[in-house]
Amino acid sequence: MNLDLEGRVALVTGSSNGIGAAIVRTLAAEGAQVIVHGRSAERAGRVAAGIVGNGGQAVVVTSDLSHDAGAESLVDQAVDAAGRIDILVNNAGVYANSTWEDATGDDWLATYNTNVVSVVRLIRCVMPAMRKAGWGRLIQLASGEASRPFANMPDYAATKAALVNLTVSVAHALAGSGVTANTVSPGIIVTDEVEKFYRDVAAREGWGEAWPEIEAAVLTHVLPNDVGRLGTADDVASVVAFLASPLSGFIDGANIRVDGASVPTIN
Ligand SMILES: NC(=O)c1ccc[n+]([C@@H]2O[C@H](COP(=O)([O-])OP(=O)(O)OC[C@H]3O[C@@H](n4cnc5c(N)ncnc54)[C@H](OP(=O)(O)O)[C@@H]3O)[C@@H](O)[C@H]2O)c1
């Protein structure tokens, strides 16, 4: 299937690592010009160099999204480098393994600021130009935890629920404009960081040392799913690429789960 992304410009926040890096690689392979973003120029530069080495088009932009100036600077740099933004993928996000006991009010505010308000800042910056162009895509990376939170990381889960909610609102606000807004909610996705996290848990819990044993333990003790494996960054990237494309024009205000059915079954 040709996703018709040739000539489109996509800004993917937090694409210096993990799921975001897979998203920019996929969009670039489909012909989009991608703007690789992170706080670290070195990490973002490595991802962009890999894309350019494979014949794709990529530029690097760095900024910290936890304040207004960082978001505005990101959009200014992206437009200077690529001329416009057709597709905004709000992927950057932080998660600490917090508990109800140790996450303070300030921790909740900091997580909300980075995971939610940064997204609001960027959407508000790009909305007017997308509306004027009559076409655009706003895609937020939420999480299965938006509707199925664990006991731990409550501040993180609440931010993801907020993203699902605000995406429906902005979809309505942009009704009839040609700009759509959707969320993608991954289950557990094995990025380098997630693998390291579960290797540490496995060492503590005695789940074994080989990754297949650890993966099986995560599926048993943390979050079972019907597919029987954990997700990959490419599983998420291909859904985001479809949503970013003109082919997704009738999908708006939706929350698409990419989690192998990590949901409770009703028997
Ligand atoms: N992995 C999973 O299992 C999973 C599951 C569900 C949802 N998600 C969501 O998917 C998204 C990507 O997750 P991931 O696991 O790929 O994350 P990751 O590997 O930790 O990468 C996070 C990215 O966000 C950037 N970032 C973080 N804070 C930032 C800030 N204040 N300003 C600018 N950039 C910032 C980082 O850039 P630098 O490090 O270069 O600064 C990095 O590129 C997140 O929104 C996450 O909540 C992940």
The ligand as an SDF file (V2000), in Angstrom:
LIG
                    3D

 48 52  0  0  0  0  0  0  0  0999 V2000
    7.6620    1.9520   25.7210 N   0  0  0  0  0  0  0  0  0  0  0  0
    6.4430    1.6230   26.1200 C   0  0  0  0  0  0  0  0  0  0  0  0
    6.2010    0.4870   26.5970 O   0  0  0  0  0  0  0  0  0  0  0  0
    5.2900    2.5990   25.9900 C   0  0  0  0  0  0  0  0  0  0  0  0
    3.9910    2.1310   26.2370 C   0  0  0  0  0  0  0  0  0  0  0  0
    2.9210    3.0130   26.1130 C   0  0  0  0  0  0  0  0  0  0  0  0
    3.1480    4.3400   25.7690 C   0  0  0  0  0  0  0  0  0  0  0  0
    4.4150    4.7800   25.5440 N   0  0  0  0  0  0  0  0  0  0  0  0
    4.5870    6.2060   25.1770 C   0  0  0  0  0  0  0  0  0  0  0  0
    5.2710    6.2880   23.9380 O   0  0  0  0  0  0  0  0  0  0  0  0
    6.1070    7.4490   23.9270 C   0  0  0  0  0  0  0  0  0  0  0  0
    7.5400    7.0370   23.6090 C   0  0  0  0  0  0  0  0  0  0  0  0
    7.9620    6.1180   24.6080 O   0  0  0  0  0  0  0  0  0  0  0  0
    9.4230    5.4570   24.6000 P   0  0  0  0  0  0  0  0  0  0  0  0
    9.3380    4.2720   25.4940 O   0  0  0  0  0  0  0  0  0  0  0  0
    9.9160    5.3070   23.2180 O   0  0  0  0  0  0  0  0  0  0  0  0
   10.2630    6.6040   25.3670 O   0  0  0  0  0  0  0  0  0  0  0  0
   11.8240    6.8160   25.5150 P   0  0  0  0  0  0  0  0  0  0  0  0
   12.6160    5.7200   24.8810 O   0  0  0  0  0  0  0  0  0  0  0  0
   12.0860    7.1130   26.9730 O   0  0  0  0  0  0  0  0  0  0  0  0
   12.0670    8.1610   24.6780 O   0  0  0  0  0  0  0  0  0  0  0  0
   11.4710    9.3510   25.1340 C   0  0  0  0  0  0  0  0  0  0  0  0
   11.7950   10.4590   24.1520 C   0  0  0  0  0  0  0  0  0  0  0  0
   11.1990   11.6660   24.6530 O   0  0  0  0  0  0  0  0  0  0  0  0
   12.1740   12.7060   24.6950 C   0  0  0  0  0  0  0  0  0  0  0  0
   11.8850   13.5870   25.8470 N   0  0  0  0  0  0  0  0  0  0  0  0
   11.6040   13.2270   27.1160 C   0  0  0  0  0  0  0  0  0  0  0  0
   11.3910   14.3180   27.8720 N   0  0  0  0  0  0  0  0  0  0  0  0
   11.5360   15.3940   27.0670 C   0  0  0  0  0  0  0  0  0  0  0  0
   11.4560   16.7980   27.2450 C   0  0  0  0  0  0  0  0  0  0  0  0
   11.1980   17.3560   28.4560 N   0  0  0  0  0  0  0  0  0  0  0  0
   11.6610   17.6050   26.1860 N   0  0  0  0  0  0  0  0  0  0  0  0
   11.9550   17.0660   24.9780 C   0  0  0  0  0  0  0  0  0  0  0  0
   12.0510   15.7440   24.7280 N   0  0  0  0  0  0  0  0  0  0  0  0
   11.8510   14.9270   25.7650 C   0  0  0  0  0  0  0  0  0  0  0  0
   13.5130   11.9900   24.8120 C   0  0  0  0  0  0  0  0  0  0  0  0
   14.5120   12.7860   24.2370 O   0  0  0  0  0  0  0  0  0  0  0  0
   16.0470   12.8440   24.7880 P   0  0  0  0  0  0  0  0  0  0  0  0
   16.2450   11.6240   25.6250 O   0  0  0  0  0  0  0  0  0  0  0  0
   16.8980   12.8970   23.5880 O   0  0  0  0  0  0  0  0  0  0  0  0
   16.0790   14.0660   25.5830 O   0  0  0  0  0  0  0  0  0  0  0  0
   13.2740   10.7150   23.9920 C   0  0  0  0  0  0  0  0  0  0  0  0
   13.5410   10.9520   22.6360 O   0  0  0  0  0  0  0  0  0  0  0  0
    5.9440    8.1170   25.2950 C   0  0  0  0  0  0  0  0  0  0  0  0
    4.9680    9.1290   25.2270 O   0  0  0  0  0  0  0  0  0  0  0  0
    5.4490    6.9760   26.1740 C   0  0  0  0  0  0  0  0  0  0  0  0
    4.7020    7.4320   27.2800 O   0  0  0  0  0  0  0  0  0  0  0  0
    5.4980    3.9530   25.6660 C   0  0  0  0  0  0  0  0  0  0  0  0
  1  2  1  0
  2  3  2  0
  2  4  1  0
  4  5  1  0
  4 48  2  0
  5  6  2  0
  6  7  1  0
  7  8  2  0
  8  9  1  0
  8 48  1  0
  9 10  1  0
  9 46  1  0
 10 11  1  0
 11 12  1  0
 11 44  1  0
 12 13  1  0
 13 14  1  0
 14 15  2  0
 14 16  1  0
 14 17  1  0
 17 18  1  0
 18 19  2  0
 18 20  1  0
 18 21  1  0
 21 22  1  0
 22 23  1  0
 23 24  1  0
 23 42  1  0
 24 25  1  0
 25 26  1  0
 25 36  1  0
 26 27  1  0
 26 35  1  0
 27 28  2  0
 28 29  1  0
 29 30  1  0
 29 35  2  0
 30 31  1  0
 30 32  2  0
 32 33  1  0
 33 34  2  0
 34 35  1  0
 36 37  1  0
 36 42  1  0
 37 38  1  0
 38 39  2  0
 38 40  1  0
 38 41  1  0
 42 43  1  0
 44 45  1  0
 44 46  1  0
 46 47  1  0
M  CHG  2   8   1  16  -1
M  END
$$$$
